[in-house]
Amino acid sequence: MTEARRTDEATVVPYRDGPLIIRGAFRVLDQEGEPIGTPRATVALCRCGRSRARPFCDGSHRLTGFRASDRAEGPDSRECREDDGNSCR
């Protein structure tokens, strides 16, 4: 894919020691499949579990000392890119 992003595609970017930032065409659903209103085209989802606005980030990670990489973590993590034929499961 080129540098310009398609508008019909969502991107999820984990920020170091912070939230997951989602941009593009996306929907956020609760566990019953009901939509959760998203007032913006870009949202931050909580990763620390301390937000009072879950599933959205309210900045609580800064106060709690939350630490997380900006990359995939764990023994099964690997880069997934369309151009090299890898698939993420």
For each residue, the residues with C-beta under 8 A, 3 or more apart:
1: 5 6 82 83
2:
3:
4:
5: 1 9 11 23 24
6: 1 9 24
7: 24 25
8: 24 25
9: 5 6 24 25
10: 22 23 24 25 26
11: 5 22 23 24
12: 20 21 22
13: 20 21 22 23 70
14: 18 20 21 47 68 69 70 71
15: 18 19 20 21 70
16: 68 69 70
17: 61 66 67 68
18: 14 15 44 47 57 61 66 68
19: 15 44 45 46 47 57 61
20: 12 13 14 15 44 45 47
21: 12 13 14 15 42 43 44 45
22: 10 11 12 13 26 42 43 44 45
23: 5 10 11 13 41 42
24: 5 6 7 8 9 10 11 41
25: 7 8 9 10
26: 10 22 38 43
27: 35 38
28: 35 36 38 43 45 55
29: 32 33 34 35 36
30: 33 34 35 36
31:
32: 29
33: 29 30
34: 29 30
35: 27 28 29 30
36: 28 29 30 55
37:
38: 26 27 28 43
39:
40: 43
41: 23 24
42: 21 22 23
43: 21 22 26 28 38 40 56
44: 18 19 20 21 22 56 57
45: 19 20 21 22 28 55 56 57
46: 19 49 50 51 53 54 55 56 57 58 60 61
47: 14 18 19 20 57 61 66 68
48: 51 60 61 64 66 68
49: 46 54
50: 46 60 61 63 64 66
51: 46 48 54 55 56 57 58 59 60 61
52: 58 60
53: 46 56 57 58
54: 46 49 51
55: 28 36 45 46 51
56: 43 44 45 46 51 53
57: 18 19 44 45 46 47 51 53 60 61
58: 46 51 52 53
59: 51 62 63
60: 46 48 50 51 52 57 63 64 66
61: 17 18 19 46 47 48 50 51 57 64 66
62: 59 66
63: 50 59 60
64: 48 50 60 61
65:
66: 17 18 47 48 50 60 61 62
67: 17
68: 14 16 17 18 47 48 73
69: 14 16 72 73
70: 13 14 15 16
71: 14 77
72: 69 77 78 79
73: 68 69 77
74: 77
75:
76:
77: 71 72 73 74
78: 72 86
79: 72 86
80: 86 87 88
81: 84 86
82: 1
83: 1
84: 81
85:
86: 78 79 80 81
87: 80
88: 80
89:
